[in-house]
Every structure is written in C-alpha cells, then in structure tokens.
Amino acid sequence: MSEDLAFWLSYLTNGKHLTWYASFQFTIFAAIAGGTLAVIFGLLGAALKNSRFLPLRLVGSFYSSIVRGVPDVLFFLFFPLAFEQAVEWFMATQICTPEAIAAQSAAWPPCREANWFLGTPEYLVLASVSLGLVYGAFATNVIHGAMRSVPRGQIEAARAYGMSASQVLWRIQIRQMWVYALPGLSNVWMLIVKATSLLSLLQIADIVLWADRLGAPNFLPTVGLVHDDWRWRYYLVLFLFYILVTLLSEKVFGALMARMGRGILSEART
Amino acid sequence: MAQAAPSADPLPVVEIHDLHKSFGTIEVLKGISFTACEGEVVSLIGSSGSGKSTLLRCINMLEVPDSGTVKIDNETIKLRGSGQQRHIADEEQIRRIRSELGMVFQSFNLWAHLTILQNVMEVPLIVQKRDRAEVEQEALEMLAKVGIREKADAYPNQLSGGQQQRAAIARALCINPRVMLFDEPTSALDPELEVEVLRVIKILADEGRTMILVTHDMEFARSVSDRVIFLHHGKIEEEGTPEEVFTATKSARLKQFLNAASHE
C-alpha cells in the first residue's frame, strides 16, 4: 500500500509531470489575455460600426462579419506565421546587405540577420492576439447590439444636460451596455477558453501536448513498460480542468452581472 | 446712485424667432416666435401633434430647427447648414448652454445605473466641474426640497414614478438652471402620483423660476402660468395670461380644444 503511494507520488511529481502542471499557466495566460483583447477589439469594432464616417463603418462591419467566419484553427496557423514573416521582411529591408543576401542559402529569411526566432513567450503573445482578433469579431457584434439596448431617453437626457459625445459614450452608454453584453460576452469567453486547447498548434508545449506525451505508452529501459496507453486518463484530467474553469467563469460572470446590473435589472433578480 | 435704475422691463431669457421644423415631409413647426422673460412661467398647450414638445426640444437643440433662431440670455445658438441638414455649429457653446437648461422629461430618463444622489450630482460634477463636497450638499438639499431626501441611495427602479420624476426635477434644479424645461412631466404618471409632482412644480413657479412647461393639464397650466401659449398645427393660435386664454377665449379652435379637454 505505502509502496503504491510512494510510486504514485514519485510518478506524479517527476520532471515531466511538473512541466505539465506548469504548462497550465500558458493556457490560463492565453485565455485571460485573449479574452481581454477580445473585449478591447470588440469595443473598437463596435465604435467603428457606430462611426459617422462611412469608411470606418465599413471597416467595422467587415471585421465583425468576415472575421467571425474564419475558422479559429486556420487563423491560429495563419496570423503568427504571417506576422513573423512580415516582421522579418521589414527587418530585411532595413539591415540586410547585398552580400548577406547573396550568402544566404535558405529561401527565407532573406538574410541571416533578419531571422526572428520565436520562443514560447512570443508565440504565447501572438496566440493571445490571434484569439483576441478572432473572438473580438464576435464581441464586436455583442457589444454593438448591447449599445443599442441602452434606453434612448437616458442618452438623450445626457445630451440635454450638456455632456459631450465621449462623456455620453463612456459614462452612460458603455457603463450600461455591460448588462446587455455580459450574457453574449460570457459565450465568447467560453469559446476562447475552449480555443486555448489549440495552443500546441503554435509549438507551445501546452497542457494538451503534455497530456498526449505523458499518456502515451511509457517504456523505461530500467523498468520496462511503466504503463500502456493511458491517454484517456490524462484527457480526463483536462476535461476536469475545463469543467472547473467553466464553473469558475459562471461564478465570475454572475458576480459581474450583479454588479453591473445594479439599478438596471429588477430587484427580484439581483 | 450713478447707476441707472433697474429697468422695469423684465429681462428676456429665452427668445425664439420664426422657428420652422419638419420631419421628412411633415411640417411640425410653421414659424413660431415667443419670448420667456426672467421669472416667467410659460405653458405650451395644444392637442397631440400640435408641435408643443418639438418646440420645447428645439430650445436646447435636442431637435435642430430647419430655420429660425433660439437665443438664451441674448446669446444666439450657433447653427450651420440649412433645412433638415442644419446642425449644431459650436459644440462647446451648446454644451455650455445646455448645462444651464434643466430639462424634465415625460419618461423621467434618470440614469438607471446611478443612485438618485449620483443622478443629481452627475451634471454639476462632470459637466459643470464643480467641487464635490459643495455639490453633494446642494444635491441633498434639492432632494429634501422635492421630498425624497431618504431615497438618496436608492436606484431609480426602486422608486415610484412620482418619486422618479421628483428626482428628475432635483437633477434639473442642481445645475442652477437659467430656465427649466418641462416636457409633459406628469403624462406618464397615475393620477394619484401626479399630484405630488405638480405640487413641486408649483413651489418652483412660486419661487420665481423661469420655466417653460409643456402640459396637457389645463387646470394646472391655469394655476401655475404667467402666460399660456396655445399651439395648433405648428402655429401659435392664441396666447395671453391664463385669464385671457381660458376665460376670455377668442379662437374657436381653442374653445373646441378646451371643451374636449374638460370632457376627458
């Protein structure tokens, strides 16, 4: 019995498992950063859609209608790569000498100095921006609709008392908009949380990648077969993690709703 | 005394000259001029669709008139363009002028996410940029004046309609308005709640505040006004003291209107 326990303890605390546990931070970081960016892009998109200038309005509508249709997996693969190569191209125009270009044997980048090596932190940031861009398009729609739900009369009263356009926007419209936007934004948030399972596509050693590796049949030269295919157990742990995140999110959104809905939602619901 | 004696002529506060306003092809105001002087209570009456609310909303440019001018304290509100494309020319000016016009709406339009006290303090703090402690004290006084001091920390949706409208009046009072504009302040209220709001408006009128009041309540217009203006199809059909308008009615249309109103 105690031998069993000792085995499990040492098994679950070996280096690979500790790395796996640590990799949860990537997922959590990507979700929170992606979610924050999605709200920021959503506010920007909604502002564009509400703009008085037609070109800006078109940009906003294009963003919310087209980007929503792009598969997140595809965008995940496309955006960081495109961004990396764009940066490399720009650097090449600045620093590559003709000799360096002539000396370069690979097709890309143009010269060795222009090579931009991306590590996990850089990929993580790019992943968060990708998430923010894709789901910001959904948030744009949610926020745009929510802005329109703010009662006209209250906006009119704010104008009638001499508030400037930006005061009306920030102090009345955006402040009240959250109540109408939160249910939709919580959907967007859950989609972002789910999309964090794609991080391994960007060569980030995330929780899914590690679960895959650790669950695979495991041989050690000294011990022989440690365990056979255990992947389902590891995936089960991931399920539990995501369910836990879901429950926690529900709680947080509930609290936010109560805070933002004060005075707006009827008494019975607060 | 080197100074000239104060003139007996009352000072004009709101001067409206030849206002025209159309919505699409429907002409709502067809050339309206009137003046409200310091301390005067002017009531605008007329059937629905006569343009009385639109006229009131032109005073603070919630609706921009297609032609004609509005002067507040002898300052013309600057507009640009013509016809239905006409718009506000000077944002700074209109914000300053609006912050001195206390408007009370039919549907209260209190800001739902703010408490009653915050509602009353919002404009003095944010638009007029006055000192917080001073504003808070004044706001509480205004709430006491309209009789809902104890509701300061409640949210609008926790109050009855009558209380909400009194809070909206306190909000208008707290900006130290040059003119108070009332747009059918009791139309959304049950009769028993109407009374408490009318009582407050009466107190303000008796204090000598300059007020322009759109109302359908003839009894009240009669008791509170210095001057009554009857609008019909976008024109001033008759105007005068309450006595002249309600008792010595000249226009046949007004007679008909008053008759219908008294049989409501």
Chai-1 contact restraints between the chains, C-beta under 6 A:
chainA,res_idxA,chainB,res_idxB,connection_type,confidence,min_distance_angstrom,max_distance_angstrom,comment,restraint_id
A,G153,B,S107,contact,1.0,0.0,6.0,A-B,restraint_1
A,G153,B,N109,contact,1.0,0.0,6.0,A-B,restraint_2
A,Q154,B,N109,contact,1.0,0.0,6.0,A-B,restraint_3
A,Q154,B,W111,contact,1.0,0.0,6.0,A-B,restraint_4
A,A157,B,N109,contact,1.0,0.0,6.0,A-B,restraint_5
A,A160,B,N60,contact,1.0,0.0,6.0,A-B,restraint_6
A,A160,B,L62,contact,1.0,0.0,6.0,A-B,restraint_7
A,A160,B,M103,contact,1.0,0.0,6.0,A-B,restraint_8
A,Y161,B,V123,contact,1.0,0.0,6.0,A-B,restraint_9
A,G162,B,R95,contact,1.0,0.0,6.0,A-B,restraint_10
A,G162,B,R98,contact,1.0,0.0,6.0,A-B,restraint_11
A,G162,B,S99,contact,1.0,0.0,6.0,A-B,restraint_12
A,G162,B,V127,contact,1.0,0.0,6.0,A-B,restraint_13
A,M163,B,V127,contact,1.0,0.0,6.0,A-B,restraint_14
A,R175,B,H113,contact,1.0,0.0,6.0,A-B,restraint_15
A,Q176,B,H113,contact,1.0,0.0,6.0,A-B,restraint_16
A,G263,B,A112,contact,1.0,0.0,6.0,A-B,restraint_17
A,G263,B,H113,contact,1.0,0.0,6.0,A-B,restraint_18
A,G263,B,Y155,contact,1.0,0.0,6.0,A-B,restraint_19
A,I264,B,A112,contact,1.0,0.0,6.0,A-B,restraint_20
A,I264,B,H113,contact,1.0,0.0,6.0,A-B,restraint_21
